[in-house]
Amino acid sequence: MNIKNAIELIQEMLEDGAVPKNVRARLEKTISVLQEKEENRIKVSRALHELEEISNDTNMQADTRTQLFNVVSVLEIV
C-alpha cells in the first residue's frame, strides 16, 4: 500500500452522495496534502491529523467512518 492507494480510497468516498459537504471538503483537503511535494512522512502525518479531525464529525454515517479508518490504516503502513 502507498499514498496513491490512500488517495484512491478517499476519492471513492468523495463519490458517495451520503458523505456530508463539510466532510467532503476536508477529504479534498486531505488529498491535496497527500499530493504536495514534501517528504512522505510529513505528508502522511498531516493527512492523518486531518482524517482524525474528520472522524470526530457527528454527522458522518457509520459506513463512511469505517472507510475513513481504512484510509488511516493504509497511511499508517506508509
N, C-alpha and C positions, 0 to 999 in steps of 0.2 A: 504494500500500500504506500501511496505517496500523496503529495499535495494535490496533484491532478485528480486523484480519486476522490479526495475530500471535496474539491470544487464540484465535481460531477454530482456527488451526493447532495450538496447544497442546492445545485441547480434543479435537481429533481424535486426538492422541497419547494422551490420557488414556483414550480409548475402546478403545485397543488393549490386549488382555489380555496381550500379551507384554512390556509395559513393567513392569519391577520396581517393587515397592511404594515403595522409597526414592526412585526416580526420579519416580514418580507424585506423591509428596508434595512434592517440590521443584518439579515443574511446577505444582502447585496453588498453591504459594507464589509462583511467578513470575506467575501470573495475578492473584493478589491484589496484587502490587506494581504491575502494569500498570493495575489498576483504581483505585488510590489517587488522591486529588485533589491531585496535585502537578504541577509543571511537567513537560511531556513528556520533556525531555532528561534530567531526573533519574530519572524512572521507567524510561526506556529504559536508562540506564546501570546502574541497579540490577538490572534484568531481565537484561541482557547478562552481568553478573557472575554471577548465579545460573545462567544457562544454561551459562556457561563451566565452572562447578563441576560441573554435571550431566554435561557432555560428557566429563569425566575418569573417570566411573564405568566400571569394567571389566566390570560385569555387563550393560551395555547392548548390545543387538544392533545390527548394522551399519545396518539399515534405520531403526531408531529414531534412531540418531546422525545419519543423513542428514536425517531430518525435523527434528531439532534444529537442524542447520546451516541448513536452510531458514528456520526461525523467526528465527535470528540474522540472516540476510540481510535479512529483512523489517524487523527492528528497526533495522538499520544504515541503512536508507533513510529511516526516520522521522527 
